[in-house]
């Protein structure tokens, strides 16, 4: 079996210097290109066209577009009745964009269940830059003044491209997902991109669609590629989510 040929991108190449998605590898699934930088322009172009970076510290940047793609429609998010009942008396609070750097740092922290982290130092810098520019956003779950869960990603047009989430207490990342999907639904977002499927995501209502179908959805929902700025400004009790 021949080794697939990976398209190489240099730092000097323009943001759109990616091959057609149909040229992505089937093994490993979705590997499309290598190299290039993590400039805001390149990242924004990549996400709008169904591509995202995923690599380890010490590697060149690897760019992916898996087929099928894992996505979640905001109105299809599923949370158990038991957890919704528990939220009614919960002491946790939820906020948006109040601790973006902290959420990224927590998502990047090594965990017992995994060997290292894929959120490199360069990636953290780049996503914090996208946050400063109004493209990247976070959801935070608080217990008092302690950050106990959250997630982050990019909002472009009517798609939220989820990147990572974390929990320091049981169910905190699910609560963050509930807060996010409620807000996306309220503001007519079409899709939450989950990238790669996992049993956890599928249990929450995510599903798999083909890469061409995902591309069609992006053409509809990311044109024009506008920033979304209508996020809540205050912390609220998670009881309001129940």
N, C-alpha and C positions, 0 to 999 in steps of 0.2 A: 504493500500500500504506500503510495507516494505521500510525502509530507506536504500539507497545504501551504501555499505561498501566501504570506501575510503582507498586506499593503503597508508600506512604510510612510510615515508622515514626519517631516522635519519641522523644527520650530519656526522656520521661515515660511512654511506653506500657509496659504490663506485658511481661514476657519472652515471653509467648505471643502477642504481637500480630503474628503472621505470617498471611498469607492461606493458603488451601488450596494444596497443592503443584501441583495441577492448573492453577492460574492462572499458573504460571511461563511465561516467554517461551520460544518455540521459536527465536527469533533476537534476541539471542544466547541460546544454549541454556541454559536453566535459571535465568536471572535472575528472581528472585522478588520482591525488595523492596529498598528503599534507606533509609538513615538509621538512627537508633537508636544505641545505644552498644555497647561491647564488655564489658559487665558480665559477671561470672561466671554470673549467673543466666540472662541472655539467651543467652550462648554455650552453656551446658549444655542449655537447652531446644532451641536450634536443632539441635545435633548429634543429640540424641535423636530428632528429627523429620526428619532427612535434609537439614538446611540447614547451610551453612557460609559464613563471610565470605571475600570475595576482592575486593580493590580496591587501588588504588595511592595512594601518598602524595599528599595534596591533594584526593582525592575523598572524598565521603561514603562511609560503609560500604555495600557492596553485598552482598546475600545471595543465595545460589545453591542450586539443587537440580536438577542436570542429569538428563536422561533420554536415553539410558540412563546407569546409574551404573557406575563401575569398582570392582570389589571383588576381594578375594583370600581364598579359604578357606585357613587356615593349613596344612592338610595338602596343598595343591596348589601350594605354593611350589616353584619349579624353580630349581636351581642346577647349572651344568655339572659333569660329572664331573672335568674338568680343574681347575676352581677348588676343588672339594672336596679333591682330592689335594694341591693347593698349601697348603691350610689346615693340613694335618697337620704341616708344618714351618714354619709362619708364626711370625713374631715378634710379630704383633699381639695385642692383648688387647681384650676386650669388657667393658663395664660398663653398668649401668642406673642412671639418675638421679643420676649423680655429677657431671655438668657440664651440667645442663639449659640454663642461661643461655648457656653457651658454644655449645651445639649450635644454639640459636635464632639467636644472633649469626652463626654460620657460615652457616646457611641463608639468613639475610637479606643476607649480603654479596653485592655485585654480582659477576657472573661474565661472562667474555668472551662466552659463548654467549647471553647475554640482555641486554636493555635494562633495567637497573635491577632492582628487586626488588619483589615484592608484599607482603613482610612489613614492614609499616610500623612505626614506633616505637611507636605505640599498640598494635598487635597484639602486639609483643614484650612490652610491659608486661602486657597482659592474659593472655597464655599463661604468663608467669612467675608471675602471680597464681594461675592455675589449677594450676600445679605446686605452689605453696606450699599450696594447699588439697587436694592429693592427687588431682587429676583428670588433670593433664597429665604426661607421662613422656617420657624420652629414652633412646635407646640410643647408646652412645659406642664408637668404635673408636680404640684408642691404639697409637702406636708409641713405646715409652718413655713419656715424659711429654707427648708431643705428641698433641693431638686431631686425628686425620686423617680421620675420617668419622663419620657418625651420622644419626639421624633423631629426630623427636619427633611427638607426637600425644596424643590423649585416650583414656583407657580408661573406658568407661561400661558397666556390666553386663558382657556378654560380647562387646562390640565394641570394637576399637581403631580410632579414627578418625585415620588418618595425615595429617599436615599437610605436612611437607617433609623432605628429606634432602639430605646433601651428601657429597662426597668430595674430599679433598685428595690422595689417592693412588688408583691404579687399583683398582677393585672394592670400595672401602671401604663404600660405601652398600649394595652387595649383601650384604656380610658382616653389616652391621647388620640388614638385612631377614631374613637367615637366623637370626640370634640372636633377633630379635623373634618370628618365626613359630614357631620351636622352643618358645619360652616360652609363647606363646599356645596352641599345640597342647597343651602339657603341662597347661595350666590350663583346658581346655575352652572356649576362646573360639570363637565361631561364625564371626567375620568380621573381616577387616582392610579397612576402607573406604579406597580409593585415590582417591576423588572423580572425577577425570577421566582417561580413558585416555591412554596414550602407548605407543609401540612398546616402550620399555624395560620398562614395567610388564607389558605383555602377554607379553613374552618370559620374564618371571619367573613366569607362571602366573595373572596376573590375568585377569578376564573381565568382560564387560558384562552387566548385568541391567537390567530395566525399573525405572522409578521405583516403581511400585506393588509390585513384588516386593521392592525394597529396603525400602520402608515396612513390609511384612509381616515381614521379617526383624528390623527394629528393634523392632517390637512384641513379638516373641518374645525377643530377646536383651537388650534394654535395660529390661526390666520385671522386677524393680525396678531403678532406675538407681543401682546401688551403685558405690562406689569400689573399685578393685582395688589391693591393697597388697602382694601377695606377689612382690615383685621381688628378684632376687639382690642381696646387699649387698656382694659383693667382685668385683674384677676377675678375669677368667679368661682363659686362653689361648684364642684362637679355634680352636686345634687340637681343643678339645673339641666343636666344632660339626661337625667332619668326619664 
